[in-house]
Amino acid sequence: MCELKPQFGDVRTYRIVAQKELDEVFRGGHWEDFYKKYPQAGGVWTFSRPGYNSARNEAVLYVGHACGSLCGTGHLYFLAKRNDQWIVQNRLMLWIS
């Protein structure tokens, strides 16, 4: 488990929700329930833990976005560390709905 903390970007524009809470909202399997609970939401973003090369200067990360039963995308991001900053080198779309 890797704890994600609200310390990136404008914290007024997003909310971190525990998987357990999302599971409860989607228990009935309906996006309507999600939007009733989170009416200002633009959907759900999911992030994998990064996978690193042995030098730890390159990484791959999965990012998914879902906003309805036929609304969403999933991408792999290929990152490289340059001058102590992570830069997106490439992005590969894996799926779209």
N, C-alpha and C positions, 0 to 999 in steps of 0.2 A: 504494500500500500504506500502510495506517495501522496502526501497531503498537499493540495493546491490551496494557496492562500490568495486573498484578494489584494494583490500588490502590483498589478500591472494595469496600465491604461487608466482610464477614468472609472473609478469604482462605482460611480452612479449609473453606469451604462450596462452593468452585468451583475449577475448574482451567481455565486457558486452554490450548487445544490448537491447534496449527498445522493449517491446512487439509491440508497434505501428510500429516500423521499420520492425520487422519480419512479421507482418501482411501485410505490403505493399509488401515485397519480395514474400510472399506466396499467394498473391492475385490471381495469376493464378494457384496456386496449384501445382507448379512444383519445385522439388528440384534442377533442373538445374539452375533456376533463383537464388536460394540461393548460389550455388557454383560459379556462375558467379560473384556475388557481394562479396563473401567471399571465394576466391579460396584456401586459406590455412586452412580453417576450417575443423574440424573433426566432424562437426555436431552441434546440438543444445542441450544444457543441461538445464533442468528446475528443479527448487527447490521449494518445498513448504515452507511455514512458519513452524517452529517446533511447535508441540503440546507437552505441558509439563504436568507432574503429579502435584499434589497439592504441593509437597515439592520442585518442580522445580529442581530435581536432576536426572530425567529421561525424555527422550524426544523421539518423533518419527518424522521422516522427510521423505518426498517423494522426490526421485531423479529420473528424467527421462532423457534418452539420445536418440535422434533421429538423424539418419544420412542418411535417404533415405526412400522411400515409404515402403520398406520391410527391414528396418535396424534400430534397436533400442531396448531398454530395459527400464523397469520401476521397481524400487525397493523401499521398505520401509526400512529405517534404524532405528534401535532401539539403542538409545544412553544412557549412564549413566555417570554422573559427578563423577569423582574420583580424589581426590587431586587437585581440581580446573581445571581439564582437562576433556573434553568430549571424551569418548571412545566408539567406535562402539561395542555394545554387540552382535548384531545379524543383519542379513540382509535377507530380504525376497523378492525374485523376484516375481513381480506381472504379468509381461507380457514380451514377447520377440517377435520380428518380424524380 
